[in-house]
Amino acid sequence: MAKYEREFQGDFNDLLNILDSKILNGSASASFEDGSDYSYNDIRCAVRVYERYSMIGGNRVSLNITLIGNGNHLFLTAITSGGSQAVFFKMNTMGEKSFLNCVRDIVDNYSR
């Protein structure tokens, strides 16, 4: 499992649309699995789950994104899992890290 967290300024809807588009267009095997949206007063929360095939690991890797917004104040957590083939311990997590780096690049470019 790999995790990336970031707090920054931006437009909630804009970033959510960019993440969805770039994640799904970034890999031929990427798919949107499910999502959830919640809002309370000025606070918004969106959870998204994606999967893609990892050539490196020979398996599917999942990516969970949680985006929280209060006005233009945003907090994002991205967590990947499923990139290991071992039974009792994690081995070969390069596919997870690669999927996570996709999100890191999107957010870094967005927040500049």
mmCIF file of the C-alpha atoms, coordinates in Angstrom:
data_MODEL
# 
_entry.id   MODEL 
# 
loop_
_atom_site.group_PDB 
_atom_site.id 
_atom_site.type_symbol 
_atom_site.label_atom_id 
_atom_site.label_alt_id 
_atom_site.label_comp_id 
_atom_site.label_asym_id 
_atom_site.label_entity_id 
_atom_site.label_seq_id 
_atom_site.pdbx_PDB_ins_code 
_atom_site.Cartn_x 
_atom_site.Cartn_y 
_atom_site.Cartn_z 
_atom_site.occupancy 
_atom_site.B_iso_or_equiv 
_atom_site.pdbx_formal_charge 
_atom_site.auth_seq_id 
_atom_site.auth_comp_id 
_atom_site.auth_asym_id 
_atom_site.auth_atom_id 
_atom_site.pdbx_PDB_model_num 
ATOM 1   C CA . MET A 1 1   ? 0.000   0.000   0.000   1.00 0.00 ? 1   MET A CA 1 
ATOM 2   C CA . ALA A 1 2   ? 1.203   3.496   -0.846  1.00 0.00 ? 2   ALA A CA 1 
ATOM 3   C CA . LYS A 1 3   ? -0.295  6.800   0.296   1.00 0.00 ? 3   LYS A CA 1 
ATOM 4   C CA . TYR A 1 4   ? -0.110  10.440  -0.837  1.00 0.00 ? 4   TYR A CA 1 
ATOM 5   C CA . GLU A 1 5   ? -1.695  13.365  1.008   1.00 0.00 ? 5   GLU A CA 1 
ATOM 6   C CA . ARG A 1 6   ? -1.750  17.037  0.120   1.00 0.00 ? 6   ARG A CA 1 
ATOM 7   C CA . GLU A 1 7   ? -3.410  20.213  1.373   1.00 0.00 ? 7   GLU A CA 1 
ATOM 8   C CA . PHE A 1 8   ? -3.702  23.108  -1.110  1.00 0.00 ? 8   PHE A CA 1 
ATOM 9   C CA . GLN A 1 9   ? -5.966  25.728  -2.705  1.00 0.00 ? 9   GLN A CA 1 
ATOM 10  C CA . GLY A 1 10  ? -8.165  25.105  -5.737  1.00 0.00 ? 10  GLY A CA 1 
ATOM 11  C CA . ASP A 1 11  ? -11.597 24.500  -7.201  1.00 0.00 ? 11  ASP A CA 1 
ATOM 12  C CA . PHE A 1 12  ? -13.193 21.273  -5.907  1.00 0.00 ? 12  PHE A CA 1 
ATOM 13  C CA . ASN A 1 13  ? -15.207 20.437  -9.064  1.00 0.00 ? 13  ASN A CA 1 
ATOM 14  C CA . ASP A 1 14  ? -12.387 21.394  -11.403 1.00 0.00 ? 14  ASP A CA 1 
ATOM 15  C CA . LEU A 1 15  ? -9.844  19.176  -9.655  1.00 0.00 ? 15  LEU A CA 1 
ATOM 16  C CA . LEU A 1 16  ? -12.260 16.255  -9.361  1.00 0.00 ? 16  LEU A CA 1 
ATOM 17  C CA . ASN A 1 17  ? -12.957 16.400  -13.110 1.00 0.00 ? 17  ASN A CA 1 
ATOM 18  C CA . ILE A 1 18  ? -9.244  16.657  -13.946 1.00 0.00 ? 18  ILE A CA 1 
ATOM 19  C CA . LEU A 1 19  ? -8.376  13.693  -11.709 1.00 0.00 ? 19  LEU A CA 1 
ATOM 20  C CA . ASP A 1 20  ? -11.123 11.551  -13.232 1.00 0.00 ? 20  ASP A CA 1 
ATOM 21  C CA . SER A 1 21  ? -10.184 12.402  -16.796 1.00 0.00 ? 21  SER A CA 1 
ATOM 22  C CA . LYS A 1 22  ? -6.425  12.018  -16.432 1.00 0.00 ? 22  LYS A CA 1 
ATOM 23  C CA . ILE A 1 23  ? -6.603  8.805   -14.402 1.00 0.00 ? 23  ILE A CA 1 
ATOM 24  C CA . LEU A 1 24  ? -8.965  7.133   -16.874 1.00 0.00 ? 24  LEU A CA 1 
ATOM 25  C CA . ASN A 1 25  ? -7.073  8.387   -19.932 1.00 0.00 ? 25  ASN A CA 1 
ATOM 26  C CA . GLY A 1 26  ? -3.663  7.622   -18.409 1.00 0.00 ? 26  GLY A CA 1 
ATOM 27  C CA . SER A 1 27  ? -3.946  3.862   -18.890 1.00 0.00 ? 27  SER A CA 1 
ATOM 28  C CA . ALA A 1 28  ? -5.846  1.709   -21.375 1.00 0.00 ? 28  ALA A CA 1 
ATOM 29  C CA . SER A 1 29  ? -6.850  -0.643  -18.545 1.00 0.00 ? 29  SER A CA 1 
ATOM 30  C CA . ALA A 1 30  ? -7.954  2.032   -16.033 1.00 0.00 ? 30  ALA A CA 1 
ATOM 31  C CA . SER A 1 31  ? -11.571 1.854   -14.909 1.00 0.00 ? 31  SER A CA 1 
ATOM 32  C CA . PHE A 1 32  ? -13.833 3.773   -12.560 1.00 0.00 ? 32  PHE A CA 1 
ATOM 33  C CA . GLU A 1 33  ? -15.163 1.298   -9.985  1.00 0.00 ? 33  GLU A CA 1 
ATOM 34  C CA . ASP A 1 34  ? -17.392 3.444   -7.780  1.00 0.00 ? 34  ASP A CA 1 
ATOM 35  C CA . GLY A 1 35  ? -17.685 6.749   -5.994  1.00 0.00 ? 35  GLY A CA 1 
ATOM 36  C CA . SER A 1 36  ? -19.558 8.667   -3.340  1.00 0.00 ? 36  SER A CA 1 
ATOM 37  C CA . ASP A 1 37  ? -20.289 12.364  -2.814  1.00 0.00 ? 37  ASP A CA 1 
ATOM 38  C CA . TYR A 1 38  ? -21.301 14.100  0.395   1.00 0.00 ? 38  TYR A CA 1 
ATOM 39  C CA . SER A 1 39  ? -21.744 17.728  1.409   1.00 0.00 ? 39  SER A CA 1 
ATOM 40  C CA . TYR A 1 40  ? -22.599 19.463  4.640   1.00 0.00 ? 40  TYR A CA 1 
ATOM 41  C CA . ASN A 1 41  ? -22.935 23.239  4.643   1.00 0.00 ? 41  ASN A CA 1 
ATOM 42  C CA . ASP A 1 42  ? -19.770 24.459  2.863   1.00 0.00 ? 42  ASP A CA 1 
ATOM 43  C CA . ILE A 1 43  ? -17.842 21.184  3.248   1.00 0.00 ? 43  ILE A CA 1 
ATOM 44  C CA . ARG A 1 44  ? -17.736 18.698  0.377   1.00 0.00 ? 44  ARG A CA 1 
ATOM 45  C CA . CYS A 1 45  ? -16.309 15.197  0.231   1.00 0.00 ? 45  CYS A CA 1 
ATOM 46  C CA . ALA A 1 46  ? -15.825 12.975  -2.803  1.00 0.00 ? 46  ALA A CA 1 
ATOM 47  C CA . VAL A 1 47  ? -14.533 9.401   -2.709  1.00 0.00 ? 47  VAL A CA 1 
ATOM 48  C CA . ARG A 1 48  ? -13.465 7.690   -5.931  1.00 0.00 ? 48  ARG A CA 1 
ATOM 49  C CA . VAL A 1 49  ? -12.148 4.176   -6.529  1.00 0.00 ? 49  VAL A CA 1 
ATOM 50  C CA . TYR A 1 50  ? -10.251 3.249   -9.698  1.00 0.00 ? 50  TYR A CA 1 
ATOM 51  C CA . GLU A 1 51  ? -8.486  0.111   -10.891 1.00 0.00 ? 51  GLU A CA 1 
ATOM 52  C CA . ARG A 1 52  ? -5.943  -0.625  -13.553 1.00 0.00 ? 52  ARG A CA 1 
ATOM 53  C CA . TYR A 1 53  ? -3.814  -3.524  -14.675 1.00 0.00 ? 53  TYR A CA 1 
ATOM 54  C CA . SER A 1 54  ? -0.165  -3.392  -13.628 1.00 0.00 ? 54  SER A CA 1 
ATOM 55  C CA . MET A 1 55  ? 2.158   -4.911  -16.216 1.00 0.00 ? 55  MET A CA 1 
ATOM 56  C CA . ILE A 1 56  ? 4.984   -4.794  -13.675 1.00 0.00 ? 56  ILE A CA 1 
ATOM 57  C CA . GLY A 1 57  ? 3.107   -6.849  -11.082 1.00 0.00 ? 57  GLY A CA 1 
ATOM 58  C CA . GLY A 1 58  ? 0.938   -8.839  -13.456 1.00 0.00 ? 58  GLY A CA 1 
ATOM 59  C CA . ASN A 1 59  ? -2.182  -7.973  -11.468 1.00 0.00 ? 59  ASN A CA 1 
ATOM 60  C CA . ARG A 1 60  ? -4.783  -5.267  -10.900 1.00 0.00 ? 60  ARG A CA 1 
ATOM 61  C CA . VAL A 1 61  ? -4.086  -2.304  -8.628  1.00 0.00 ? 61  VAL A CA 1 
ATOM 62  C CA . SER A 1 62  ? -6.741  -0.160  -6.970  1.00 0.00 ? 62  SER A CA 1 
ATOM 63  C CA . LEU A 1 63  ? -6.609  3.557   -6.221  1.00 0.00 ? 63  LEU A CA 1 
ATOM 64  C CA . ASN A 1 64  ? -8.846  5.241   -3.661  1.00 0.00 ? 64  ASN A CA 1 
ATOM 65  C CA . ILE A 1 65  ? -9.071  9.036   -3.733  1.00 0.00 ? 65  ILE A CA 1 
ATOM 66  C CA . THR A 1 66  ? -10.771 11.120  -1.052  1.00 0.00 ? 66  THR A CA 1 
ATOM 67  C CA . LEU A 1 67  ? -11.085 14.834  -1.800  1.00 0.00 ? 67  LEU A CA 1 
ATOM 68  C CA . ILE A 1 68  ? -12.379 17.199  0.883   1.00 0.00 ? 68  ILE A CA 1 
ATOM 69  C CA . GLY A 1 69  ? -13.151 20.828  0.153   1.00 0.00 ? 69  GLY A CA 1 
ATOM 70  C CA . ASN A 1 70  ? -14.182 23.827  2.214   1.00 0.00 ? 70  ASN A CA 1 
ATOM 71  C CA . GLY A 1 71  ? -14.458 26.735  -0.212  1.00 0.00 ? 71  GLY A CA 1 
ATOM 72  C CA . ASN A 1 72  ? -11.178 26.731  -2.110  1.00 0.00 ? 72  ASN A CA 1 
ATOM 73  C CA . HIS A 1 73  ? -9.308  24.918  0.698   1.00 0.00 ? 73  HIS A CA 1 
ATOM 74  C CA . LEU A 1 74  ? -8.738  21.333  -0.480  1.00 0.00 ? 74  LEU A CA 1 
ATOM 75  C CA . PHE A 1 75  ? -7.336  18.207  1.135   1.00 0.00 ? 75  PHE A CA 1 
ATOM 76  C CA . LEU A 1 76  ? -6.657  15.076  -0.899  1.00 0.00 ? 76  LEU A CA 1 
ATOM 77  C CA . THR A 1 77  ? -5.721  11.572  0.203   1.00 0.00 ? 77  THR A CA 1 
ATOM 78  C CA . ALA A 1 78  ? -4.847  8.926   -2.386  1.00 0.00 ? 78  ALA A CA 1 
ATOM 79  C CA . ILE A 1 79  ? -4.178  5.323   -1.363  1.00 0.00 ? 79  ILE A CA 1 
ATOM 80  C CA . THR A 1 80  ? -3.270  2.424   -3.645  1.00 0.00 ? 80  THR A CA 1 
ATOM 81  C CA . SER A 1 81  ? -3.461  -1.290  -2.882  1.00 0.00 ? 81  SER A CA 1 
ATOM 82  C CA . GLY A 1 82  ? -3.420  -4.700  -4.512  1.00 0.00 ? 82  GLY A CA 1 
ATOM 83  C CA . GLY A 1 83  ? -0.039  -4.577  -6.211  1.00 0.00 ? 83  GLY A CA 1 
ATOM 84  C CA . SER A 1 84  ? 1.510   -7.536  -4.425  1.00 0.00 ? 84  SER A CA 1 
ATOM 85  C CA . GLN A 1 85  ? 1.561   -11.182 -5.436  1.00 0.00 ? 85  GLN A CA 1 
ATOM 86  C CA . ALA A 1 86  ? 2.885   -12.611 -2.180  1.00 0.00 ? 86  ALA A CA 1 
ATOM 87  C CA . VAL A 1 87  ? 0.592   -14.507 0.189   1.00 0.00 ? 87  VAL A CA 1 
ATOM 88  C CA . PHE A 1 88  ? 1.884   -13.431 3.609   1.00 0.00 ? 88  PHE A CA 1 
ATOM 89  C CA . PHE A 1 89  ? 3.804   -10.189 2.976   1.00 0.00 ? 89  PHE A CA 1 
ATOM 90  C CA . LYS A 1 90  ? 3.991   -7.326  0.477   1.00 0.00 ? 90  LYS A CA 1 
ATOM 91  C CA . MET A 1 91  ? 6.256   -7.906  -2.480  1.00 0.00 ? 91  MET A CA 1 
ATOM 92  C CA . ASN A 1 92  ? 6.631   -5.983  -5.752  1.00 0.00 ? 92  ASN A CA 1 
ATOM 93  C CA . THR A 1 93  ? 4.610   -2.866  -4.985  1.00 0.00 ? 93  THR A CA 1 
ATOM 94  C CA . MET A 1 94  ? 5.939   -0.936  -8.016  1.00 0.00 ? 94  MET A CA 1 
ATOM 95  C CA . GLY A 1 95  ? 2.509   -1.007  -9.688  1.00 0.00 ? 95  GLY A CA 1 
ATOM 96  C CA . GLU A 1 96  ? 0.937   0.686   -6.660  1.00 0.00 ? 96  GLU A CA 1 
ATOM 97  C CA . LYS A 1 97  ? 3.620   3.376   -6.558  1.00 0.00 ? 97  LYS A CA 1 
ATOM 98  C CA . SER A 1 98  ? 3.270   4.011   -10.285 1.00 0.00 ? 98  SER A CA 1 
ATOM 99  C CA . PHE A 1 99  ? -0.508  4.473   -9.990  1.00 0.00 ? 99  PHE A CA 1 
ATOM 100 C CA . LEU A 1 100 ? -0.002  6.802   -7.026  1.00 0.00 ? 100 LEU A CA 1 
ATOM 101 C CA . ASN A 1 101 ? 2.621   8.838   -8.891  1.00 0.00 ? 101 ASN A CA 1 
ATOM 102 C CA . CYS A 1 102 ? -0.018  9.522   -11.551 1.00 0.00 ? 102 CYS A CA 1 
ATOM 103 C CA . VAL A 1 103 ? -2.143  11.285  -8.916  1.00 0.00 ? 103 VAL A CA 1 
ATOM 104 C CA . ARG A 1 104 ? 0.871   13.060  -7.424  1.00 0.00 ? 104 ARG A CA 1 
ATOM 105 C CA . ASP A 1 105 ? 1.785   14.481  -10.842 1.00 0.00 ? 105 ASP A CA 1 
ATOM 106 C CA . ILE A 1 106 ? -1.782  15.643  -11.511 1.00 0.00 ? 106 ILE A CA 1 
ATOM 107 C CA . VAL A 1 107 ? -2.063  17.406  -8.146  1.00 0.00 ? 107 VAL A CA 1 
ATOM 108 C CA . ASP A 1 108 ? 1.437   18.912  -8.332  1.00 0.00 ? 108 ASP A CA 1 
ATOM 109 C CA . ASN A 1 109 ? 0.718   20.350  -11.790 1.00 0.00 ? 109 ASN A CA 1 
ATOM 110 C CA . TYR A 1 110 ? -2.732  21.570  -10.694 1.00 0.00 ? 110 TYR A CA 1 
ATOM 111 C CA . SER A 1 111 ? -1.519  23.358  -7.562  1.00 0.00 ? 111 SER A CA 1 
ATOM 112 C CA . ARG A 1 112 ? 1.309   25.279  -9.265  1.00 0.00 ? 112 ARG A CA 1 
# 
